[in-house]
Amino acid sequence: MKKICRHLFGHMDGFLLLIITALLIIGLAILYSASDQNMERVMYQVINIIVALIVMWVFSLIPPQQLSRFALPIYVLGLILLLAVSIHGEVRLGARRWLNLGITSIQPSELMKIAVPMMLAWYLDKPEAELRLKDFAVASLFLVLPVILILKQPDLGTALIIFASGFFVLFLAGLSWRIMGGFMLAFTAMIPVIWRHMHDYQRQRILTLFHPAQYRLGAGYHIIQSTIAMGSGGFFGQGWLHGTQAKLDFLPERSTDFIFAVFSEEFGFAGILMLVLLFVLLIWRCLVISVNAPTLFTRLLAGSITLTFFTYAFINMAMVSGILPVVGIPLPLISYGGTSIVTLLLGFGILMSINIHRKLVQT
């Protein structure tokens, strides 16, 4: 039995797998509490996790050279699926984000969280000295196309994550600070135009960040209730299954976007420190793999996956804490969701592949 396990899983990074497993277990425990001890919902998440772990294992076996060959087809497939969503997608809660495949529904925008950085890393996989401004311009076009399609769904949270994943590739590839500063100045100048073209609910979420009490029965309700839940946890929390805000149904979206508030209420500041430590350890290990990656493609891809995960976790925690506007981003590896967790573990599978094949890839 040990030989079989060593043969099947011996190539996987043990430390990274341990941290991921710990976070997934914590997620299931909090989901059980947040869903009012709904075992059916928990079992659905268990199935999602099993599927995601299989995907992670499969991608950990694929050499990085093979991944680079599939970058363009996966990116094109993702664009086609996004276009299909805009035409035939399911409308849920006023947004057209899902594509019904008969057996199940998928959210193609989740695929682009991996497809975009993989495509950009593949395109920029040249000797660093040969990268010119036009290379970054073309890569930026590859990034902007899916972001625009996702913004039209509308899905601001996912669009921000995908934009970040692509930006990290450009940054790691050597995009100059002067160009980035120019983009920032241009973006700042465009803020009034962007504001006019935003949806009403998006503008209201930004205004709510500064004056949540003025919208306490509307857009500000989420933030007010989440901060109450976090504050009521104190240092050691109210205990697992004993959080009042969640149990009395004051806290909305408590299984998905605001599950961090449930965790904070039940485990307090001490629990938050433990959770943040696990995230830090996971990101640290991923950064080590990124630094030791042997080729430009693997360095760009691994670095983007790592920094995107950090952005994922930071935005959710800041959103729930009232530091950033509500943008609909779940807490990675903790929140309920199938497509999201499969995409995350697919990314970690790629990191494990890069780590195990680093001595086999020719530099």
Beta strands, then each sheet from edge to edge (+ up, - down):
strand 1: 90-92
strand 2: 95-100
strand 3: 105-106
sheet 1: 1+ 2- 3+
end
